[in-house]
């Protein structure tokens, strides 16, 4: 009986933690996730990461494929730069140090569809 009670508590806590994490996301991130869910699955699948960059929280959207540029947004949804991708693979050149100075990586969302 104690085992079932413990399992129920663990499940309840994990669901609560997941809701809190999702609830803390900026609206533009939630909107992008909903948009990605309506699109065809990409290869590699779409994902979103958060980092600390230049002492602020940013959101990184890796490019889904082939010469397309990744996107880096601030917490308000403003596009800061395209850190990589494009024909040269070096992005738009506006945040050349992103990959060497970013910290605190966290996976925010990944498309788990097949």
Backbone as numpy.savetxt, mean C-alpha at the origin, in Angstrom:
# Nx Ny Nz CAx CAy CAz Cx Cy Cz
-13.01 -26.78 26.81 -13.83 -25.59 26.81 -12.96 -24.33 26.81
-11.87 -24.34 27.58 -10.97 -23.20 27.63 -10.36 -22.92 26.26
-10.07 -23.98 25.51 -9.48 -23.82 24.18 -10.42 -23.05 23.27
-11.71 -23.42 23.27 -12.68 -22.74 22.42 -12.82 -21.27 22.81
-12.79 -21.00 24.10 -12.88 -19.63 24.59 -11.68 -18.81 24.12
-10.49 -19.39 24.23 -9.27 -18.70 23.77 -9.32 -18.44 22.27
-9.76 -19.41 21.50 -9.86 -19.24 20.05 -10.82 -18.11 19.72
-11.94 -18.07 20.41 -12.92 -17.01 20.17 -12.34 -15.63 20.49
-11.57 -15.52 21.56 -10.95 -14.25 21.92 -9.93 -13.83 20.87
-9.11 -14.76 20.42 -8.09 -14.46 19.41 -8.75 -13.98 18.13
-9.80 -14.67 17.70 -10.51 -14.27 16.47 -11.12 -12.89 16.64
-11.76 -12.64 17.77 -12.38 -11.33 18.01 -11.33 -10.22 18.01
-10.21 -10.45 18.65 -9.15 -9.44 18.69 -8.55 -9.19 17.32
-8.33 -10.24 16.55 -7.73 -10.05 15.23 -8.68 -9.32 14.30
-9.97 -9.59 14.41 -10.94 -8.87 13.58 -10.98 -7.41 13.98
-10.93 -7.14 15.26 -10.92 -5.77 15.75 -9.70 -5.02 15.26
-8.53 -5.64 15.35 -7.28 -5.00 14.91 -7.35 -4.70 13.43
-7.89 -5.62 12.64 -7.97 -5.40 11.20 -8.88 -4.21 10.90
-9.98 -4.09 11.58 -10.89 -2.98 11.38 -10.22 -1.66 11.74
-9.48 -1.64 12.83 -8.80 -0.42 13.23 -7.79 0.01 12.18
-7.01 -0.93 11.67 -6.02 -0.60 10.65 -6.70 -0.04 9.41
-7.75 -0.71 8.94 -8.46 -0.26 7.75 -9.10 1.10 8.01
-9.64 1.29 9.21 -10.30 2.54 9.54 -9.36 3.73 9.56
-8.09 3.49 9.79 -7.12 4.57 9.87 -6.59 4.99 8.51
-6.93 4.27 7.48 -6.43 4.60 6.15 -7.08 5.87 5.62
-6.32 6.68 4.91 -6.91 7.86 4.28 -7.99 7.45 3.26
-8.94 8.31 3.07 -10.05 8.04 2.17 -9.55 7.71 0.76
-8.54 8.43 0.27 -8.08 8.19 -1.10 -7.52 6.77 -1.26
-6.93 6.21 -0.19 -6.42 4.83 -0.25 -7.60 3.86 -0.36
-8.61 4.06 0.47 -9.80 3.21 0.42 -10.43 3.26 -0.96
-10.50 4.45 -1.55 -11.10 4.59 -2.88 -10.28 3.87 -3.93
-8.96 3.97 -3.84 -8.09 3.28 -4.81 -8.23 1.76 -4.69
-8.31 1.27 -3.45 -8.48 -0.17 -3.25 -9.79 -0.63 -3.89
-10.85 0.09 -3.66 -12.15 -0.28 -4.26 -12.07 -0.25 -5.78
-11.37 0.73 -6.34 -11.21 0.81 -7.79 -10.40 -0.39 -8.30
-9.29 -0.71 -7.62 -8.47 -1.85 -8.04 -9.27 -3.14 -8.03
-10.18 -3.29 -7.07 -10.99 -4.51 -6.96 -11.94 -4.68 -8.14
-12.25 -3.59 -8.83 -13.15 -3.68 -9.99 -12.40 -3.94 -11.29
-11.07 -3.80 -11.25 -10.25 -3.97 -12.44 -9.75 -5.41 -12.57
-9.24 -5.73 -13.73 -8.64 -7.03 -13.96 -7.40 -7.19 -13.07
-7.19 -8.40 -12.58 -6.00 -8.67 -11.77 -4.75 -8.46 -12.61
-3.79 -7.76 -12.06 -2.54 -7.49 -12.78 -1.47 -8.52 -12.40
-0.40 -8.54 -13.16 0.73 -9.42 -12.87 2.00 -8.58 -12.83
2.58 -8.34 -11.67 2.19 -8.85 -10.36 0.92 -8.17 -9.85
0.23 -8.79 -8.87 -1.00 -8.20 -8.34 -0.72 -6.82 -7.71
-1.71 -5.96 -7.76 -1.61 -4.62 -7.17 -1.34 -4.72 -5.68
-0.58 -3.76 -5.17 -0.31 -3.68 -3.74 -0.07 -2.22 -3.37
-0.18 -1.95 -2.07 0.06 -0.62 -1.54 0.89 -0.78 -0.27
1.93 0.01 -0.15 2.80 0.00 1.02 2.84 1.39 1.63
3.02 1.44 2.94 3.28 2.74 3.58 4.72 2.74 4.07
5.30 3.93 4.08 6.68 4.14 4.53 6.76 5.47 5.24
7.87 5.67 5.91 8.24 7.00 6.36 9.30 7.48 5.37
9.07 8.64 4.80 10.00 9.22 3.83 10.04 10.72 4.08
11.23 11.24 4.26 11.42 12.66 4.57 10.58 13.06 5.79
10.62 12.20 6.82 9.94 12.43 8.10 8.42 12.52 8.00
7.84 11.91 6.98 6.39 11.92 6.86 5.91 10.57 6.33
4.66 10.24 6.60 4.08 8.99 6.12 3.69 9.15 4.66
4.10 8.17 3.86 3.78 8.18 2.44 3.23 6.81 2.04
2.57 6.78 0.89 1.98 5.55 0.38 2.54 5.27 -1.01
3.09 4.07 -1.16 3.76 3.66 -2.39 2.91 2.63 -3.12
2.65 2.91 -4.39 1.90 2.02 -5.26 2.86 1.49 -6.33
3.40 0.27 -6.15 4.29 -0.27 -7.17 3.57 -0.37 -8.52
4.30 -0.18 -9.58 3.71 -0.28 -10.92 3.26 -1.71 -11.16
2.09 -1.88 -11.78 1.59 -3.23 -12.01 2.38 -4.01 -13.07
3.02 -3.32 -13.99 3.75 -4.06 -15.02 4.44 -3.13 -16.01
5.43 -3.63 -16.56 6.02 -3.26 -17.85 6.10 -1.77 -18.20
7.15 -1.14 -17.80 7.44 0.25 -18.17 6.43 1.27 -17.65
5.55 0.86 -16.77 4.64 1.83 -16.15 5.31 2.35 -14.88
5.01 3.56 -14.51 5.65 4.17 -13.35 4.90 3.86 -12.05
5.67 3.63 -10.99 5.08 3.51 -9.66 4.66 4.91 -9.22
3.87 4.96 -8.13 3.38 6.24 -7.64 3.63 6.36 -6.15
4.01 7.54 -5.70 4.23 7.82 -4.28 3.36 9.01 -3.89
2.49 8.79 -2.89 1.54 9.81 -2.44 1.81 10.20 -1.00
1.47 11.43 -0.65 1.49 11.82 0.75 0.16 11.39 1.38
0.00 11.59 2.67 -1.19 11.13 3.38 -2.46 11.87 2.97
-2.32 12.97 2.26 -3.49 13.71 1.77 -3.91 13.30 0.37
-3.14 12.40 -0.24 -3.48 11.93 -1.58 -2.82 12.72 -2.70
-1.85 13.55 -2.38 -1.12 14.30 -3.40 -0.01 13.43 -3.97
0.08 13.35 -5.28 1.15 12.59 -5.93 2.46 13.35 -5.73
3.40 12.71 -5.04 4.70 13.33 -4.79 5.65 13.10 -5.96
5.67 11.87 -6.47 6.59 11.53 -7.55 6.31 10.13 -8.05
7.06 9.76 -9.06 7.06 8.40 -9.59 8.47 7.86 -9.37
8.69 7.12 -8.27 10.06 6.72 -7.90 10.77 5.79 -8.89
10.02 4.97 -9.59 10.66 4.08 -10.56 9.68 3.77 -11.69
10.18 3.03 -12.66 9.35 2.66 -13.80 9.57 3.60 -14.98
8.72 3.45 -15.96 8.88 4.21 -17.20 9.92 3.55 -18.08
10.20 4.13 -19.19 11.12 3.54 -20.17 12.52 3.37 -19.59
12.98 4.33 -18.79 14.33 4.23 -18.22 14.37 3.37 -16.96
13.21 3.14 -16.35 13.15 2.41 -15.09 13.45 3.27 -13.88
13.76 4.55 -14.11 14.16 5.45 -13.02 13.06 6.42 -12.61
11.86 6.23 -13.10 10.75 7.10 -12.72 10.90 8.50 -13.28
10.31 9.46 -12.56 10.35 10.85 -13.05 11.51 11.66 -12.48
12.32 11.06 -11.59 13.50 11.74 -11.07 13.24 12.73 -9.95
11.99 12.86 -9.49 11.68 13.85 -8.46 11.96 13.36 -7.04
12.15 12.06 -6.86 12.49 11.55 -5.51 13.49 10.40 -5.66
14.64 10.75 -6.17 15.68 9.77 -6.48 16.14 8.98 -5.27
16.02 9.56 -4.07 16.52 8.88 -2.86 15.45 8.05 -2.15
14.27 7.92 -2.71 13.18 7.21 -2.02 13.59 5.80 -1.59
14.14 5.02 -2.50 14.45 3.62 -2.19 15.60 3.47 -1.20
16.47 4.45 -1.11 17.61 4.35 -0.18 17.34 4.98 1.18
16.33 5.84 1.28 16.10 6.53 2.56 14.77 6.17 3.22
13.89 5.49 2.56 12.59 5.13 3.15 12.79 4.18 4.34
11.87 4.25 5.29 11.90 3.38 6.47 10.48 2.96 6.82
10.37 2.06 7.79 9.08 1.64 8.35 8.11 1.07 7.32
8.59 0.15 6.50 7.71 -0.46 5.49 6.58 -1.25 6.14
5.37 -1.03 5.62 4.20 -1.80 6.03 3.35 -2.06 4.81
2.96 -3.33 4.65 2.02 -3.66 3.59 0.64 -3.17 4.02
0.06 -2.31 3.22 -1.27 -1.76 3.52 -2.34 -2.66 2.91
-2.11 -3.09 1.67 -3.10 -3.90 0.96 -2.43 -4.62 -0.19
-2.89 -5.84 -0.46 -2.44 -6.58 -1.63 -3.62 -7.29 -2.23
-3.73 -7.25 -3.54 -4.82 -7.92 -4.24 -4.57 -9.42 -4.16
-5.44 -10.12 -3.46 -5.28 -11.56 -3.27 -6.07 -12.38 -4.30
-6.73 -11.70 -5.22 -7.50 -12.44 -6.23 -6.55 -13.21 -7.14
-7.06 -14.24 -7.73 -6.27 -15.05 -8.68 -6.71 -14.78 -10.09
